[in-house]
């Protein structure tokens, strides 16, 4: 039998996105083990079926398909009697490449999935939390929501926008008893790089770019070759541990850093002039 997330209270419920692998998959199982009732969502029906076989309640949700958001929220509300204690926005992807080579439609596509869909899902969940007098919304951002990095402009843009949107939402929801929290991971073991290859091949025609030589000596190697282990890389469980704090602490922090690079970059962004920070991140 599943135990309650908080002894002596009703079982806590959470809706989570991007649960097919990596951070979301670990978080879904980690919170279920702590007694939460987890609604773990994925974009693909086959991943939904796989998570169900693993013992999770799983539903289909694709940020770029608003009808799946509406259907998912309605189904969760029906199953819980109209209650939802927490939302964890997590699913996202990257479109690697120089910004000058990225078609604007590609930028629109990544914003649809990495920001607009998050906003739509959050808006649909807020009335539930308002009606029950509170809740928590946790947004999985990135160290790239704090500092820029070449070749990652599209992803950086979505995360910078997410940081600003979340900061404002935190201020606006304070009077409704709804806590809004950011988690900012650095390098985490996942399929993120592998998944980015399809987006790169869809949107970036690197061979006609004025940076073609740079692609060959830099980005292509990082994308298509198995990289050496990053000495700062942590497993997804490191993010889950911070998510647990964000959800279960009586007074959660507005932000939780994960991995050493995030702590370092968060500090340097506050301390260094822009030119100095540009020089540092340009060195990789």
N, C-alpha and C positions, 0 to 999 in steps of 0.2 A: 504493500500500500504506500502511496506517495505521502510523505509527511508535509505538514504545513511549512511554508517559508518562514513564518513567524509563529512560534508556539502560542497556542491559545487564541489564534485568529483564523479567519477563513483563509483558504489557500489563495496565495497571490497569483495574479495572472499577468502574462506579458506577451505582447505581439512582437515578433522579431523578423527582420528581413535579411536576405542574403545568407541563408543558412545551408546552402548546398555543400559548402566546404569552408576551410580556413577559419577565420574569426567567428563567423556566424554559426558554423557547425559546432565548434567547441563551446561557444556560449550557450547554445540551445541545450546541449547535453549537460553542461555544467550547472545551469540553473534548474533544469529538471531534477538533477541529483540533489539539489538543495531544497526541493519541495515546491518549486514554482510550477504552475500550470503554464506550459510553454506552447504558444502557437508559432511554429517555425515555418516561415514561408520561403519559397524558391520561385524562380522564373519558369523553370521547366517542369512539366508534369512528371517526367521520369524521376526527377530529384525529389519531388513531393512524395512519390510512391516509395522511394528508397528511405526517406526519413520516417515515413509511417512504419516501414518494416523494422526500423531501429527503435520503435516505441514512442515516437514523438507525434503529437498532433500537428499535421502539416497541411498547409493550404498553398494554393498558387497565388502569387502576387508578382506582377511585373511593373516596376515604377513607370515604364514608358507606355503602359496600357491602363488608363484611368479606370476602365470598367472592372479590371481585376482588383484594383484598390477598393472600390466601392463594394464589390461582392465579398471580398475578404473581411472587411470591417463588419459588414452585416452578418456574416457567418459567425465571426468571433462573438459579436454581441448576442446572437441567438444562443450560442452554446453556453455563455456565461451569465445569461439573464441580464445582459446590459451592463456588465462591469468589466473594466480593464484597468489594472493598476499601473501598467507601464508599457511604453513603446520604446523599442530599440531600433532606430534607423541605422542600417549597416551596409546594405548592398550598394556596390559602386564598381565602376570600371575605369580604366585609363585608356587614352588614345595617345600613345607616344609619338613624338615628332616635333619638328620646329613649327612654331605658330604660323610662320609665313607659308608653310606648306599645307596647313590644315584648312580644308574647305569650311566655310561658315556653317554649312549643314552638319558637318562633323561636330562642330562646337555646340550647335543646337542639340544634337543627339546626346552628347554626354551631359549637358545641363538637364535635359529631360530626365535622364536616369539618376544623376547624382545630386540634383537639387530640386527640380520642379516636382518630381514624383515624391520626394521626401516631404515637401511642403503640402502636397495634396493629401498624403496619408496622415500627416500630423493634423491638418485641418479637420479631417473626418473623425479623428480620434478625440480631439479636444472637447466636443460636446458631451461625450461619454464621461470624460474626466471632470468636466464642470458639473455635471449632474450628480456625480458621486462625491463632489467636494474636494477633489485632489487627484494627484497621480504624478508620475515621473516620465519625462521624455529624455532619452539618452541618445545623443548623436555621435556616431563614430566618424571623427574627422581624421586628421593625419598631421604628422610633422610638416607636411607640405601645405597645411593650412596656416603655418606660422612663417615659413621661409620658402622662397622660390628655388627652383632647380631647372636648369636647361633641359630641353627635350620633353618636359612634362607640363608644358604650359596649360593645356586643356584641363588636366586633372587639378593642377594648382588653382586655376581660376574657379573651379567648382568648389574646392575646399575653402578658399578665401571667402567666397560668397556664403558658404555654409556657416563659417565662423561668425560672420556678421549677422546673418539671419538668426542664428541660435542665440547670440548675445542679446539681440533685441527681444526675441521671444522670451528669454529668461526674465527680462525686465517686465514685459507685459503680462506674464502669467503669474507673477509674484502675488498679486491680489486675489488670485483664484486658487491658491494652494497647490499649484502645479509647478514642480521643480524641473528645470531644464538644464541638462548637463552635457558637457562635451568630453569625449575621450579622444586623445590624440596619440595614436601609436606611431612609432618609427618602423624600422624593418621587422616584419613578422613573417614567419614561415607560412607560405600560402601558395596558391596557384595564380596569384595576381599577375605576375610577369607573363606566364604562359597564356593566360586569358587575354592579355593586352595584345598579343601577336595578331589575333584575328581583327582587332580594331585598327591596328597599324596597317595591315594589308588592305583593309577596306577603304581607309581614308587617305593614306599618305602615298603619293606617287614620288618616292624619293629619288628615282633615277633621273627625273627631269628637274630636280631641285638644284639651285645654286650651291647647296650644301651636300651634294651627292658624295663627295669625297669624305666629308665629315661623318656622314651616315655609315659609310663602309668601315671607317676606323674607330667609330665610337658606338653609336646606338645599335647597329645591327649585331655587333658582337655581344652586347649586353642582352639583347632580346633573344637571339637564336642559340647562344651557347650557354650550357649549364654553368652558372657562375660559381666561383669559389665561395664557400660559406662566409657570410658576413659575420665578423666577430661580435657585432652588436645585436645580431638577429636573435629574437626570442620566439618561443612557440606561441600559438594562439591563446594558450591558457593564461599567458601574462595579461592579455586584454580582458579575458573573462574575470580575472581576479579584480581588476579595476571596475569592471561592470558591476560586480557584486557589491563593491563599496558604494558605487553611485546609486544603486537601487536600494540597499539595505541600511546605509548610514542614516541616522536621524537627521543630520544636517549635512547633506552631501556637498562637496566642493563644486564650484562651477566648472572646473577643468581637472582632468586626470591625465597626466603624461604617462606614456608607456615607452620603454627603452631609453638607454643612455643618450642616443642622438637627440631625442625630443627634449630632454632636460637641457642638454647643451645648447641646442638651437633656440629654445625658449629663452634661455638666459642671454645668449648673444644678441638676439633680436632687441632685447631691452637695453643692452649695454653699448652696442657698437653703432657708429654712424652707418648710414646706408651704404656708402662707398666701401667701407671696410667689410661689411657683411656681404656685399656683392662679390668682392675679391675672394672672400673665404669660400662661399658656396660655389663660385665658378671653378675652384680647384677640385671640386667633386667631393 
